[in-house]
Amino acid sequence: MNLPPILDTAATWKGPDLKAKPELWICQLGPDDINDLVTATQRFLQSGQPLETLSKSDFHLPVLEKKLAKIKNELIKGIGFKLIRGLDVSPFSRQEIATLFMGLGSHLGSPRSQNAAGHLLGHVRNVGADAKNPNTRIYQTRERQTFHTDSTDIVGLLCLQTAQSGGESLLVSAETIYNEMLRLRPDLAGLLFEPVATDKRGEIEPGKKPYFTIPVFNWYEGKLSVIYQRQYIDSAQRFEGVPLLTDRHIEALNLFDQLANSNELNISMQLQPGDMQFVHNHNMLHDRGAFVDWPELEKRRHLLRLWLCAPGDRPLPPVFSERFGTTEIGNRGGIIVDDTRLQVPLD
């Protein structure tokens, strides 16, 4: 195939350049912004509606609305991520903070199920799961995750508790990785436009295979979209009938990982309690460092997570329907299997 040319967009950044310009990716909330969120939160809770039904129309933000519209545009068409800072979570109950987070997120997109249980609100914490178990989701451990994407348009995190040490958040631009691969090894870059099998880790949609087969790099309607989770690519090789990885494919994946892990390309940040991070999933990859947790259960690292489907987002190639169910903009992504019931767990 003819490879796309070197990309030159707002998302082709390098970490050290952005680290030096925090005003480009940090949004500081002021007192009026926070009052706006608190008022909308209390109004929704007083309505008695279940959190599963919360939508943008239920969460009016007259002060923050324009700022959030700008943030959404930055996610989809700009640098691809944003850190929202300034919220003190300590005065709020878990129900209040969950409502506030989902309400703010509703101005960026609609929530999608994050697992077979239908959780619209995820809890990212170490539950002692075995990272070597092929059905374990890595976010349930304290191990290093490796750079990856999720099955949605936008990923949102809200930090409740930090670890005793480690657990930093890392981001890297897939467009920058592509540019570097094209410069260094265009032969290997081309291999990542070929189908690659990725393990679904036991969360299998009705009538579907236990893996999906989508290229890492996808050039569609003038945009490069990526889907990637190396650990799940490796574990998918256990299934009968998967496209087997050749030595050259492994070399290409290794170069991709090497570039993603380069401090010359990625950016790291330590989320503090109250920080909300939103990442565009189609041209960014995210990762989390290994961490040491507190011995006290109530102090252990804990983040809330949203998967959001964003109206107005980019078109995706038809092959993405293998993982996203459909590529219909505004109605795609998430994990739905037999007996999935949408719910918002608070713990």
Contacts in CASP RR format, 6 or more apart in sequence:
PFRMAT RR
TARGET T0000
AUTHOR 0000-0000-0000
METHOD contacts of the structure
MODEL  1
MNLPPILDTAATWKGPDLKAKPELWICQLGPDDINDLVTATQRFLQSGQP
LETLSKSDFHLPVLEKKLAKIKNELIKGIGFKLIRGLDVSPFSRQEIATL
FMGLGSHLGSPRSQNAAGHLLGHVRNVGADAKNPNTRIYQTRERQTFHTD
STDIVGLLCLQTAQSGGESLLVSAETIYNEMLRLRPDLAGLLFEPVATDK
RGEIEPGKKPYFTIPVFNWYEGKLSVIYQRQYIDSAQRFEGVPLLTDRHI
EALNLFDQLANSNELNISMQLQPGDMQFVHNHNMLHDRGAFVDWPELEKR
RHLLRLWLCAPGDRPLPPVFSERFGTTEIGNRGGIIVDDTRLQVPLD
1 190 0 8 1.000
1 193 0 8 1.000
3 182 0 8 1.000
3 186 0 8 1.000
3 189 0 8 1.000
3 190 0 8 1.000
3 193 0 8 1.000
4 178 0 8 1.000
4 219 0 8 1.000
4 222 0 8 1.000
4 224 0 8 1.000
6 179 0 8 1.000
6 182 0 8 1.000
6 183 0 8 1.000
7 175 0 8 1.000
7 178 0 8 1.000
7 179 0 8 1.000
7 224 0 8 1.000
9 78 0 8 1.000
9 175 0 8 1.000
10 77 0 8 1.000
10 78 0 8 1.000
10 79 0 8 1.000
10 80 0 8 1.000
11 78 0 8 1.000
11 79 0 8 1.000
11 80 0 8 1.000
11 173 0 8 1.000
11 175 0 8 1.000
11 176 0 8 1.000
11 280 0 8 1.000
11 283 0 8 1.000
11 284 0 8 1.000
12 173 0 8 1.000
12 175 0 8 1.000
12 176 0 8 1.000
12 179 0 8 1.000
13 79 0 8 1.000
13 173 0 8 1.000
13 176 0 8 1.000
14 173 0 8 1.000
14 176 0 8 1.000
14 264 0 8 1.000
14 265 0 8 1.000
15 172 0 8 1.000
15 264 0 8 1.000
15 265 0 8 1.000
15 266 0 8 1.000
15 267 0 8 1.000
16 263 0 8 1.000
16 264 0 8 1.000
16 267 0 8 1.000
18 24 0 8 1.000
18 25 0 8 1.000
18 79 0 8 1.000
18 267 0 8 1.000
19 267 0 8 1.000
24 79 0 8 1.000
25 79 0 8 1.000
25 81 0 8 1.000
25 82 0 8 1.000
25 83 0 8 1.000
26 82 0 8 1.000
26 83 0 8 1.000
26 85 0 8 1.000
27 67 0 8 1.000
27 71 0 8 1.000
27 82 0 8 1.000
27 83 0 8 1.000
27 84 0 8 1.000
27 85 0 8 1.000
28 85 0 8 1.000
28 86 0 8 1.000
29 37 0 8 1.000
29 84 0 8 1.000
29 85 0 8 1.000
29 86 0 8 1.000
29 87 0 8 1.000
30 86 0 8 1.000
32 63 0 8 1.000
33 63 0 8 1.000
33 64 0 8 1.000
33 67 0 8 1.000
34 86 0 8 1.000
34 87 0 8 1.000
35 63 0 8 1.000
36 61 0 8 1.000
36 62 0 8 1.000
36 63 0 8 1.000
36 64 0 8 1.000
37 61 0 8 1.000
37 64 0 8 1.000
37 87 0 8 1.000
37 100 0 8 1.000
37 104 0 8 1.000
38 100 0 8 1.000
40 59 0 8 1.000
40 60 0 8 1.000
40 61 0 8 1.000
40 100 0 8 1.000
40 103 0 8 1.000
41 96 0 8 1.000
41 99 0 8 1.000
41 100 0 8 1.000
41 103 0 8 1.000
43 60 0 8 1.000
44 54 0 8 1.000
44 58 0 8 1.000
44 59 0 8 1.000
44 99 0 8 1.000
44 103 0 8 1.000
45 95 0 8 1.000
45 96 0 8 1.000
45 99 0 8 1.000
47 58 0 8 1.000
49 58 0 8 1.000
50 344 0 8 1.000
51 98 0 8 1.000
51 99 0 8 1.000
51 102 0 8 1.000
51 120 0 8 1.000
51 121 0 8 1.000
51 344 0 8 1.000
52 120 0 8 1.000
52 342 0 8 1.000
52 343 0 8 1.000
52 344 0 8 1.000
54 99 0 8 1.000
54 102 0 8 1.000
54 103 0 8 1.000
54 106 0 8 1.000
55 106 0 8 1.000
55 110 0 8 1.000
56 103 0 8 1.000
56 106 0 8 1.000
56 107 0 8 1.000
56 109 0 8 1.000
58 103 0 8 1.000
58 106 0 8 1.000
59 103 0 8 1.000
59 104 0 8 1.000
59 106 0 8 1.000
59 107 0 8 1.000
61 68 0 8 1.000
61 104 0 8 1.000
61 107 0 8 1.000
64 104 0 8 1.000
64 107 0 8 1.000
65 107 0 8 1.000
68 104 0 8 1.000
68 105 0 8 1.000
68 107 0 8 1.000
68 108 0 8 1.000
69 107 0 8 1.000
71 82 0 8 1.000
71 84 0 8 1.000
71 108 0 8 1.000
71 278 0 8 1.000
72 107 0 8 1.000
72 108 0 8 1.000
72 109 0 8 1.000
72 310 0 8 1.000
74 80 0 8 1.000
74 82 0 8 1.000
75 81 0 8 1.000
75 82 0 8 1.000
75 108 0 8 1.000
75 154 0 8 1.000
75 278 0 8 1.000
75 279 0 8 1.000
75 280 0 8 1.000
75 310 0 8 1.000
76 280 0 8 1.000
76 310 0 8 1.000
76 312 0 8 1.000
76 313 0 8 1.000
76 314 0 8 1.000
80 173 0 8 1.000
80 279 0 8 1.000
80 280 0 8 1.000
80 283 0 8 1.000
80 284 0 8 1.000
81 171 0 8 1.000
81 277 0 8 1.000
81 278 0 8 1.000
81 279 0 8 1.000
81 280 0 8 1.000
81 284 0 8 1.000
82 277 0 8 1.000
82 278 0 8 1.000
83 269 0 8 1.000
83 271 0 8 1.000
83 275 0 8 1.000
83 276 0 8 1.000
83 277 0 8 1.000
84 104 0 8 1.000
84 275 0 8 1.000
84 276 0 8 1.000
84 277 0 8 1.000
84 278 0 8 1.000
85 272 0 8 1.000
85 274 0 8 1.000
85 275 0 8 1.000
85 276 0 8 1.000
86 274 0 8 1.000
86 275 0 8 1.000
87 100 0 8 1.000
87 274 0 8 1.000
87 275 0 8 1.000
87 276 0 8 1.000
88 273 0 8 1.000
88 274 0 8 1.000
89 97 0 8 1.000
89 158 0 8 1.000
89 160 0 8 1.000
89 273 0 8 1.000
89 274 0 8 1.000
90 273 0 8 1.000
92 100 0 8 1.000
94 346 0 8 1.000
94 347 0 8 1.000
95 346 0 8 1.000
97 158 0 8 1.000
97 160 0 8 1.000
97 304 0 8 1.000
98 121 0 8 1.000
98 304 0 8 1.000
98 344 0 8 1.000
98 346 0 8 1.000
101 121 0 8 1.000
101 158 0 8 1.000
101 276 0 8 1.000
101 304 0 8 1.000
101 306 0 8 1.000
102 111 0 8 1.000
102 120 0 8 1.000
102 121 0 8 1.000
102 306 0 8 1.000
102 344 0 8 1.000
104 276 0 8 1.000
105 111 0 8 1.000
105 156 0 8 1.000
105 278 0 8 1.000
105 306 0 8 1.000
105 308 0 8 1.000
108 154 0 8 1.000
108 278 0 8 1.000
108 308 0 8 1.000
108 310 0 8 1.000
109 153 0 8 1.000
109 154 0 8 1.000
109 308 0 8 1.000
109 309 0 8 1.000
109 310 0 8 1.000
109 311 0 8 1.000
109 330 0 8 1.000
110 308 0 8 1.000
110 309 0 8 1.000
110 311 0 8 1.000
110 330 0 8 1.000
111 120 0 8 1.000
111 121 0 8 1.000
111 306 0 8 1.000
111 307 0 8 1.000
111 308 0 8 1.000
111 309 0 8 1.000
112 120 0 8 1.000
112 151 0 8 1.000
112 152 0 8 1.000
112 307 0 8 1.000
112 308 0 8 1.000
112 309 0 8 1.000
112 333 0 8 1.000
112 334 0 8 1.000
112 335 0 8 1.000
113 119 0 8 1.000
113 120 0 8 1.000
113 307 0 8 1.000
113 334 0 8 1.000
113 335 0 8 1.000
113 336 0 8 1.000
113 340 0 8 1.000
113 342 0 8 1.000
114 120 0 8 1.000
114 122 0 8 1.000
114 150 0 8 1.000
114 305 0 8 1.000
114 307 0 8 1.000
114 334 0 8 1.000
114 335 0 8 1.000
115 122 0 8 1.000
115 137 0 8 1.000
115 203 0 8 1.000
115 335 0 8 1.000
116 202 0 8 1.000
116 203 0 8 1.000
116 335 0 8 1.000
116 337 0 8 1.000
116 340 0 8 1.000
117 340 0 8 1.000
117 341 0 8 1.000
117 343 0 8 1.000
118 335 0 8 1.000
118 336 0 8 1.000
118 340 0 8 1.000
118 341 0 8 1.000
118 342 0 8 1.000
118 343 0 8 1.000
119 343 0 8 1.000
119 344 0 8 1.000
119 345 0 8 1.000
120 306 0 8 1.000
120 342 0 8 1.000
120 343 0 8 1.000
120 344 0 8 1.000
121 304 0 8 1.000
121 305 0 8 1.000
121 306 0 8 1.000
121 344 0 8 1.000
121 345 0 8 1.000
121 346 0 8 1.000
122 304 0 8 1.000
122 305 0 8 1.000
122 306 0 8 1.000
122 345 0 8 1.000
123 302 0 8 1.000
123 303 0 8 1.000
123 304 0 8 1.000
123 305 0 8 1.000
123 345 0 8 1.000
123 347 0 8 1.000
124 139 0 8 1.000
124 157 0 8 1.000
124 302 0 8 1.000
124 303 0 8 1.000
124 304 0 8 1.000
124 305 0 8 1.000
125 140 0 8 1.000
125 300 0 8 1.000
125 301 0 8 1.000
125 302 0 8 1.000
125 303 0 8 1.000
126 140 0 8 1.000
126 141 0 8 1.000
126 142 0 8 1.000
126 291 0 8 1.000
126 293 0 8 1.000
126 300 0 8 1.000
126 301 0 8 1.000
127 140 0 8 1.000
127 141 0 8 1.000
128 140 0 8 1.000
128 141 0 8 1.000
128 142 0 8 1.000
129 136 0 8 1.000
129 137 0 8 1.000
129 140 0 8 1.000
129 141 0 8 1.000
130 136 0 8 1.000
130 141 0 8 1.000
131 138 0 8 1.000
131 141 0 8 1.000
131 143 0 8 1.000
134 199 0 8 1.000
134 201 0 8 1.000
134 235 0 8 1.000
134 238 0 8 1.000
135 201 0 8 1.000
135 202 0 8 1.000
136 201 0 8 1.000
137 201 0 8 1.000
138 145 0 8 1.000
138 146 0 8 1.000
138 231 0 8 1.000
139 145 0 8 1.000
139 288 0 8 1.000
139 305 0 8 1.000
142 163 0 8 1.000
142 290 0 8 1.000
142 291 0 8 1.000
142 292 0 8 1.000
142 293 0 8 1.000
142 301 0 8 1.000
143 290 0 8 1.000
144 287 0 8 1.000
144 288 0 8 1.000
144 289 0 8 1.000
144 290 0 8 1.000
145 287 0 8 1.000
145 288 0 8 1.000
145 289 0 8 1.000
146 229 0 8 1.000
146 230 0 8 1.000
146 231 0 8 1.000
146 257 0 8 1.000
146 287 0 8 1.000
147 170 0 8 1.000
147 172 0 8 1.000
147 228 0 8 1.000
147 230 0 8 1.000
147 257 0 8 1.000
147 260 0 8 1.000
147 261 0 8 1.000
147 266 0 8 1.000
147 285 0 8 1.000
147 286 0 8 1.000
147 287 0 8 1.000
148 228 0 8 1.000
148 229 0 8 1.000
148 230 0 8 1.000
148 231 0 8 1.000
148 232 0 8 1.000
148 285 0 8 1.000
148 286 0 8 1.000
148 287 0 8 1.000
149 226 0 8 1.000
149 227 0 8 1.000
149 228 0 8 1.000
149 229 0 8 1.000
149 281 0 8 1.000
149 282 0 8 1.000
149 284 0 8 1.000
149 285 0 8 1.000
149 286 0 8 1.000
150 281 0 8 1.000
150 307 0 8 1.000
151 307 0 8 1.000
151 323 0 8 1.000
151 324 0 8 1.000
151 333 0 8 1.000
151 334 0 8 1.000
151 335 0 8 1.000
152 281 0 8 1.000
152 307 0 8 1.000
152 308 0 8 1.000
152 309 0 8 1.000
152 333 0 8 1.000
152 334 0 8 1.000
153 280 0 8 1.000
153 281 0 8 1.000
153 282 0 8 1.000
153 308 0 8 1.000
153 309 0 8 1.000
153 310 0 8 1.000
153 313 0 8 1.000
153 330 0 8 1.000
153 332 0 8 1.000
153 333 0 8 1.000
154 278 0 8 1.000
154 279 0 8 1.000
154 280 0 8 1.000
154 281 0 8 1.000
154 306 0 8 1.000
154 307 0 8 1.000
154 308 0 8 1.000
154 309 0 8 1.000
154 310 0 8 1.000
155 278 0 8 1.000
155 279 0 8 1.000
155 281 0 8 1.000
155 286 0 8 1.000
155 305 0 8 1.000
155 306 0 8 1.000
155 307 0 8 1.000
155 308 0 8 1.000
156 276 0 8 1.000
156 277 0 8 1.000
156 278 0 8 1.000
156 279 0 8 1.000
156 305 0 8 1.000
156 306 0 8 1.000
156 307 0 8 1.000
156 308 0 8 1.000
157 169 0 8 1.000
157 271 0 8 1.000
157 275 0 8 1.000
157 276 0 8 1.000
157 277 0 8 1.000
157 278 0 8 1.000
157 303 0 8 1.000
157 304 0 8 1.000
157 305 0 8 1.000
157 306 0 8 1.000
158 274 0 8 1.000
158 275 0 8 1.000
158 276 0 8 1.000
158 303 0 8 1.000
158 304 0 8 1.000
158 305 0 8 1.000
159 271 0 8 1.000
159 272 0 8 1.000
159 273 0 8 1.000
159 274 0 8 1.000
159 275 0 8 1.000
159 276 0 8 1.000
159 303 0 8 1.000
160 273 0 8 1.000
160 274 0 8 1.000
160 302 0 8 1.000
160 303 0 8 1.000
160 304 0 8 1.000
161 273 0 8 1.000
161 299 0 8 1.000
161 300 0 8 1.000
161 301 0 8 1.000
161 302 0 8 1.000
162 270 0 8 1.000
162 271 0 8 1.000
162 272 0 8 1.000
162 273 0 8 1.000
162 301 0 8 1.000
163 291 0 8 1.000
163 292 0 8 1.000
163 293 0 8 1.000
163 294 0 8 1.000
163 300 0 8 1.000
163 301 0 8 1.000
164 291 0 8 1.000
164 292 0 8 1.000
164 293 0 8 1.000
164 294 0 8 1.000
164 299 0 8 1.000
165 291 0 8 1.000
165 292 0 8 1.000
166 270 0 8 1.000
166 289 0 8 1.000
166 290 0 8 1.000
166 291 0 8 1.000
166 292 0 8 1.000
167 270 0 8 1.000
167 288 0 8 1.000
167 289 0 8 1.000
167 290 0 8 1.000
167 291 0 8 1.000
167 301 0 8 1.000
168 268 0 8 1.000
168 269 0 8 1.000
168 270 0 8 1.000
168 288 0 8 1.000
168 289 0 8 1.000
169 268 0 8 1.000
169 269 0 8 1.000
169 270 0 8 1.000
169 271 0 8 1.000
169 277 0 8 1.000
169 286 0 8 1.000
169 287 0 8 1.000
169 288 0 8 1.000
170 266 0 8 1.000
170 267 0 8 1.000
170 268 0 8 1.000
170 269 0 8 1.000
170 286 0 8 1.000
170 287 0 8 1.000
170 288 0 8 1.000
170 289 0 8 1.000
171 266 0 8 1.000
171 267 0 8 1.000
171 268 0 8 1.000
171 269 0 8 1.000
171 279 0 8 1.000
171 284 0 8 1.000
171 285 0 8 1.000
171 286 0 8 1.000
171 287 0 8 1.000
172 259 0 8 1.000
172 260 0 8 1.000
172 265 0 8 1.000
172 266 0 8 1.000
172 267 0 8 1.000
172 284 0 8 1.000
172 285 0 8 1.000
172 287 0 8 1.000
173 265 0 8 1.000
173 283 0 8 1.000
173 284 0 8 1.000
174 217 0 8 1.000
174 224 0 8 1.000
174 226 0 8 1.000
174 228 0 8 1.000
174 283 0 8 1.000
174 284 0 8 1.000
174 285 0 8 1.000
175 224 0 8 1.000
175 283 0 8 1.000
176 265 0 8 1.000
177 256 0 8 1.000
177 259 0 8 1.000
177 260 0 8 1.000
177 265 0 8 1.000
177 285 0 8 1.000
178 189 0 8 1.000
178 217 0 8 1.000
178 224 0 8 1.000
180 259 0 8 1.000
180 265 0 8 1.000
181 188 0 8 1.000
181 189 0 8 1.000
181 192 0 8 1.000
181 252 0 8 1.000
181 255 0 8 1.000
181 256 0 8 1.000
181 259 0 8 1.000
182 189 0 8 1.000
184 255 0 8 1.000
185 252 0 8 1.000
185 255 0 8 1.000
188 248 0 8 1.000
188 251 0 8 1.000
188 252 0 8 1.000
188 255 0 8 1.000
189 217 0 8 1.000
189 252 0 8 1.000
190 217 0 8 1.000
190 252 0 8 1.000
191 248 0 8 1.000
191 249 0 8 1.000
191 252 0 8 1.000
192 215 0 8 1.000
192 216 0 8 1.000
192 217 0 8 1.000
192 252 0 8 1.000
192 253 0 8 1.000
192 256 0 8 1.000
193 215 0 8 1.000
193 216 0 8 1.000
193 217 0 8 1.000
193 218 0 8 1.000
193 219 0 8 1.000
194 215 0 8 1.000
194 249 0 8 1.000
195 213 0 8 1.000
195 214 0 8 1.000
195 215 0 8 1.000
195 243 0 8 1.000
195 319 0 8 1.000
196 213 0 8 1.000
196 214 0 8 1.000
196 215 0 8 1.000
196 216 0 8 1.000
196 233 0 8 1.000
196 243 0 8 1.000
196 245 0 8 1.000
196 249 0 8 1.000
197 211 0 8 1.000
197 212 0 8 1.000
197 213 0 8 1.000
197 233 0 8 1.000
197 236 0 8 1.000
197 237 0 8 1.000
197 239 0 8 1.000
197 242 0 8 1.000
197 243 0 8 1.000
198 211 0 8 1.000
198 212 0 8 1.000
198 213 0 8 1.000
198 214 0 8 1.000
198 227 0 8 1.000
198 229 0 8 1.000
198 232 0 8 1.000
198 233 0 8 1.000
198 236 0 8 1.000
198 323 0 8 1.000
199 210 0 8 1.000
199 211 0 8 1.000
199 232 0 8 1.000
199 233 0 8 1.000
199 235 0 8 1.000
199 236 0 8 1.000
199 238 0 8 1.000
199 239 0 8 1.000
200 208 0 8 1.000
200 209 0 8 1.000
200 210 0 8 1.000
200 211 0 8 1.000
200 212 0 8 1.000
200 232 0 8 1.000
201 232 0 8 1.000
201 235 0 8 1.000
202 210 0 8 1.000
203 335 0 8 1.000
203 337 0 8 1.000
204 210 0 8 1.000
204 337 0 8 1.000
205 325 0 8 1.000
205 335 0 8 1.000
205 336 0 8 1.000
205 337 0 8 1.000
206 337 0 8 1.000
206 338 0 8 1.000
208 322 0 8 1.000
209 239 0 8 1.000
210 239 0 8 1.000
211 236 0 8 1.000
211 239 0 8 1.000
211 242 0 8 1.000
212 322 0 8 1.000
212 323 0 8 1.000
213 242 0 8 1.000
213 243 0 8 1.000
213 319 0 8 1.000
213 322 0 8 1.000
214 227 0 8 1.000
214 319 0 8 1.000
214 320 0 8 1.000
214 322 0 8 1.000
214 323 0 8 1.000
215 227 0 8 1.000
215 319 0 8 1.000
216 226 0 8 1.000
216 227 0 8 1.000
216 228 0 8 1.000
216 253 0 8 1.000
216 256 0 8 1.000
217 224 0 8 1.000
217 226 0 8 1.000
218 224 0 8 1.000
218 225 0 8 1.000
218 226 0 8 1.000
218 227 0 8 1.000
218 316 0 8 1.000
218 317 0 8 1.000
218 319 0 8 1.000
218 320 0 8 1.000
220 315 0 8 1.000
220 316 0 8 1.000
220 317 0 8 1.000
221 314 0 8 1.000
221 315 0 8 1.000
223 282 0 8 1.000
223 283 0 8 1.000
223 314 0 8 1.000
223 315 0 8 1.000
224 283 0 8 1.000
225 282 0 8 1.000
225 283 0 8 1.000
225 314 0 8 1.000
225 316 0 8 1.000
225 317 0 8 1.000
225 320 0 8 1.000
226 282 0 8 1.000
226 283 0 8 1.000
226 285 0 8 1.000
227 320 0 8 1.000
227 323 0 8 1.000
228 256 0 8 1.000
228 285 0 8 1.000
230 253 0 8 1.000
230 256 0 8 1.000
230 257 0 8 1.000
233 245 0 8 1.000
233 253 0 8 1.000
236 242 0 8 1.000
237 244 0 8 1.000
237 245 0 8 1.000
245 253 0 8 1.000
259 265 0 8 1.000
260 266 0 8 1.000
260 285 0 8 1.000
260 287 0 8 1.000
266 287 0 8 1.000
269 277 0 8 1.000
271 277 0 8 1.000
271 303 0 8 1.000
279 286 0 8 1.000
282 313 0 8 1.000
282 314 0 8 1.000
282 316 0 8 1.000
291 301 0 8 1.000
293 300 0 8 1.000
293 301 0 8 1.000
294 300 0 8 1.000
294 301 0 8 1.000
307 333 0 8 1.000
307 334 0 8 1.000
309 330 0 8 1.000
309 331 0 8 1.000
309 332 0 8 1.000
309 333 0 8 1.000
309 334 0 8 1.000
310 330 0 8 1.000
311 329 0 8 1.000
311 330 0 8 1.000
312 329 0 8 1.000
312 330 0 8 1.000
313 329 0 8 1.000
313 330 0 8 1.000
314 329 0 8 1.000
315 327 0 8 1.000
315 329 0 8 1.000
316 324 0 8 1.000
316 327 0 8 1.000
316 332 0 8 1.000
317 327 0 8 1.000
318 327 0 8 1.000
320 327 0 8 1.000
320 332 0 8 1.000
321 327 0 8 1.000
321 332 0 8 1.000
323 333 0 8 1.000
324 332 0 8 1.000
324 333 0 8 1.000
324 334 0 8 1.000
325 332 0 8 1.000
325 333 0 8 1.000
326 332 0 8 1.000
326 333 0 8 1.000
END
